[in-house]
């Protein structure tokens, strides 16, 4: 139950955050919304969990139940309000279906692996061990006899809640969901910088990568970090193409959370920080370059930004 409550609360927080930032998104960006919501949920669990994990459970239940109820009722009056950009690119072809089949098959195999009991050393001796220490004390914070417990990260906070309310199965399923979301945000990034087929190819390549199968079938922190970094890149590219400063704020939240999980995430954060003020000048240069037949202003700007 904890996994579904966490996903529901994350979906609500992602929608509310983008609405607060005045960001309109098409339905294809569902993965980006959810990754942003999970990042916000992790920060919420960090804040409330220092008091008690029981308080975290109560808070997430309230957000999930009341928030989803509100969104379903509120959105019933604006069903046609979201854009469907993929529909503008025409029907899917045979190659597109092959990419989708490869991605779905690989993710299903990783899901079956995630259902098996955890035996990996890093998962059992580090990530699950730290989460179990927090569950044993009932709160997030340093635990006597646990040398890793003072180094609390957002993903360990989520794993502790999943373990507290759903057992090891919930923690493994949470990690697998980050693999699914990583494929979703990679598709969105590819769709934005190229076309729908580019997104499908990128998602299929990621889903079938051996490292994703290995990481998604266990308990780790790398998939969460990767999903947040790619989601931040997707929000940043969307800001370059469509504007809305709120997208930059969403990218900043995701990169900040990813850096708290893995220090090397600071590298893309710094690169985007440096590139952001240069984008208007690059776009001006790109729009002034003569284009060959078949090229578009969008692709020119994307190439210059890259």
C-alpha positions in Angstrom: 0.0 0.0 0.0 2.9 2.4 0.8 4.1 2.3 -2.8 0.7 3.3 -4.2 0.2 6.0 -1.6 3.6 7.4 -2.4 2.9 7.4 -6.1 -0.4 9.1 -5.6 1.0 11.8 -3.3 3.9 12.4 -5.8 1.5 12.8 -8.7 -0.5 15.3 -6.7 2.6 17.3 -5.6 4.0 17.2 -9.1 0.7 18.7 -10.6 0.4 21.3 -7.8 4.1 22.3 -8.2 3.8 22.8 -12.0 0.6 24.7 -11.6 2.1 26.9 -8.9 5.0 27.5 -11.3 2.6 28.3 -14.1 3.9 25.6 -16.3 1.5 24.0 -18.8 2.6 20.6 -19.9 1.3 18.1 -22.5 0.2 14.6 -21.4 3.4 13.1 -22.7 5.3 14.7 -19.8 3.6 12.4 -17.2 7.0 11.0 -16.2 8.5 14.4 -15.6 5.6 15.4 -13.4 5.9 12.2 -11.4 9.7 12.5 -11.0 9.3 16.1 -9.8 6.6 14.9 -7.4 8.8 12.2 -6.0 11.6 14.7 -5.5 9.2 16.9 -3.5 7.9 13.9 -1.6 11.5 13.0 -0.7 12.0 16.5 0.7 8.7 16.3 2.6 9.7 12.9 4.1 13.0 14.4 5.1 11.3 17.3 6.9 8.5 15.3 8.6 10.4 12.1 9.1 12.8 13.6 11.6 9.8 13.7 13.9 8.4 10.3 13.2 7.7 8.0 10.3 4.2 7.6 11.5 3.7 11.3 10.9 5.1 10.8 7.4 2.5 8.1 6.7 -0.3 10.2 7.9 0.8 13.2 5.8 1.2 11.2 2.6 -2.1 9.5 3.1 -3.9 12.9 3.5 -2.1 14.3 0.4 -2.8 11.2 -1.8 -6.5 10.7 -0.8 -7.6 14.3 -0.6 -5.3 15.5 -3.4 -6.3 12.9 -5.9 -10.0 13.4 -5.1 -9.7 17.1 -5.7 -7.8 16.7 -8.9 -10.2 14.1 -10.3 -13.2 16.4 -9.6 -11.4 19.6 -10.7 -10.1 18.1 -13.9 -13.5 16.7 -14.9 -14.5 20.2 -16.1 -11.4 20.6 -18.3 -10.8 17.2 -19.9 -9.8 18.8 -23.2 -7.4 21.3 -21.6 -4.1 19.3 -22.0 -2.2 19.3 -25.3 -1.4 16.1 -27.1 1.6 16.9 -29.1 2.4 13.3 -30.2 -0.9 13.2 -32.1 0.4 15.9 -34.4 3.2 13.6 -35.7 0.9 11.1 -37.4 0.3 7.4 -36.7 2.9 5.0 -35.3 4.9 2.9 -37.7 6.2 -0.6 -37.4 9.7 0.5 -36.2 8.0 2.6 -33.5 6.0 -0.4 -32.2 9.3 -2.5 -32.2 10.9 0.2 -29.9 7.9 0.2 -27.6 7.8 -3.6 -27.5 11.5 -3.8 -26.6 11.2 -1.2 -23.8 8.1 -2.9 -22.3 9.6 -6.3 -22.5 12.8 -5.2 -20.8 11.0 -3.3 -18.0 8.7 -6.4 -17.4 11.8 -8.6 -17.0 13.3 -6.1 -14.6 10.0 -6.1 -12.7 10.0 -9.9 -12.3 13.6 -9.6 -11.0 12.4 -6.9 -8.5 9.8 -9.3 -7.1 12.5 -11.8 -6.1 14.1 -11.6 -2.6 17.0 -9.2 -2.4 20.4 -10.8 -2.3 22.8 -8.1 -3.5 25.5 -7.0 -1.1 25.1 -3.3 -1.7 21.4 -3.4 -1.4 21.2 -5.5 1.7 24.3 -4.2 3.5 23.9 -0.5 2.7 20.6 0.8 1.3 18.2 -1.6 3.0 20.3 -1.7 6.1 20.2 2.0 6.6 16.5 2.1 5.9 15.9 -0.6 8.4 17.8 1.3 11.1 15.4 4.3 10.5 12.4 2.0 10.7 13.6 0.4 13.9 13.9 3.8 15.6 10.7 5.1 14.0 12.3 8.4 12.8 15.0 9.7 10.4 18.3 10.6 12.0 21.5 9.2 13.4 21.1 5.7 14.9 23.5 4.4 17.5 25.6 1.6 16.0 24.8 2.5 12.4 27.8 4.4 10.9 25.9 5.3 7.7 22.7 6.6 9.3 23.9 10.2 9.7 24.4 10.5 6.0 20.7 10.7 5.2 19.8 11.3 1.5 16.4 11.9 -0.1 16.2 8.5 -1.6 17.0 6.8 1.6 14.2 8.7 3.2 11.8 7.4 0.6 13.2 3.9 1.0 12.7 4.1 4.8 9.0 5.1 4.4 8.5 2.4 1.8 10.1 -0.2 4.1 8.1 1.2 7.1 4.7 1.0 5.5 5.2 -1.8 2.9 8.2 -3.9 3.7 11.0 -4.8 1.4 8.7 -5.4 -1.5 7.6 -1.8 -1.4 11.3 -0.6 -1.4 12.1 -2.8 -4.4 9.0 -1.7 -6.3 9.9 2.0 -5.7 13.3 1.5 -7.2 11.9 -0.3 -10.2 9.5 2.6 -10.7 12.5 5.0 -11.0 13.7 2.8 -13.9 10.3 3.1 -15.6 10.3 6.9 -15.0 13.9 7.2 -16.3 12.7 5.7 -19.6 9.7 8.0 -19.6 11.8 11.2 -19.2 14.4 10.0 -21.7 11.5 9.6 -24.2 10.3 13.1 -23.4 13.8 14.5 -23.8 14.3 12.8 -27.1 10.8 13.9 -28.3 11.7 17.5 -27.5 15.1 17.6 -29.1 14.1 15.5 -32.1 10.8 13.9 -32.8 8.7 11.2 -31.3 10.7 8.4 -33.0 13.9 9.8 -31.5 12.3 9.6 -28.0 11.1 6.0 -28.6 14.6 4.9 -29.7 16.2 6.6 -26.7 13.7 4.9 -24.3 14.2 1.5 -25.9 18.0 1.8 -25.7 17.9 2.8 -22.1 15.3 0.1 -21.1 17.3 -2.7 -22.8 20.7 -1.6 -21.3 22.0 -4.3 -19.0 22.8 -1.7 -16.3 19.1 -0.7 -16.1 18.1 -4.3 -15.8 20.6 -4.8 -13.0 19.7 -1.6 -11.1 15.9 -1.8 -11.6 15.8 -5.3 -10.2 17.4 -4.4 -6.9 17.4 -1.6 -4.4 19.8 1.2 -5.3 20.0 5.0 -5.4 21.4 5.4 -8.9 18.2 5.1 -10.9 16.5 7.8 -8.8 19.5 10.1 -9.4 19.5 9.4 -13.2 15.7 9.9 -13.5 15.9 13.3 -11.8 18.9 14.5 -13.8 17.2 13.6 -17.1 13.9 15.1 -16.0 15.7 18.3 -15.2 17.3 18.3 -18.6 13.9 17.8 -20.2 12.4 20.7 -18.2 15.4 22.8 -19.2 15.0 22.0 -22.9 11.3 22.8 -22.6 12.1 26.2 -21.2 14.5 26.8 -24.1 11.7 25.9 -26.6 8.6 27.3 -25.0 9.7 29.7 -22.3 8.1 29.8 -18.8 10.7 30.4 -16.0 8.9 27.9 -13.8 10.5 25.2 -15.9 13.9 26.4 -14.7 12.7 26.3 -11.1 11.5 22.7 -11.6 14.9 21.8 -13.1 16.6 23.4 -10.2 14.6 21.4 -7.7 15.3 18.1 -9.5 19.0 18.8 -9.8 19.3 19.9 -6.2 17.6 16.7 -5.1 19.8 14.6 -7.4 22.9 16.3 -6.0 21.8 15.4 -2.5 21.6 11.8 -3.7 24.8 11.6 -5.7 27.6 14.3 -5.6 28.5 13.9 -9.3 25.0 15.3 -10.2 26.6 18.6 -9.4 28.3 18.5 -12.8 25.1 18.8 -15.0 23.8 21.3 -12.5 26.8 23.6 -13.0 26.7 23.0 -16.8 23.1 24.1 -16.9 23.8 27.0 -14.6 26.5 28.2 -17.0 24.5 27.5 -20.2 21.2 29.1 -19.1 22.3 32.8 -19.6 23.9 31.9 -22.9 20.7 30.4 -24.4 19.2 33.7 -25.7 22.5 34.6 -27.5 22.8 31.0 -28.9 19.2 31.2 -30.2 19.8 34.5 -31.8 22.8 33.1 -33.6 20.9 29.9 -34.6 18.0 31.9 -36.0 20.4 34.0 -38.1 22.1 31.0 -39.7 20.7 30.1 -43.2 18.9 26.8 -43.0 19.1 23.9 -45.4 15.9 22.4 -46.9 13.9 20.5 -44.4 15.5 22.2 -41.4 13.4 24.1 -38.9 13.9 26.9 -36.4 13.2 24.4 -33.6 16.0 22.0 -34.7 18.4 24.9 -35.3 17.8 26.2 -31.8 18.1 22.7 -30.3 21.4 22.1 -32.0 22.8 25.5 -30.9 21.6 24.9 -27.3 23.2 21.4 -27.3 
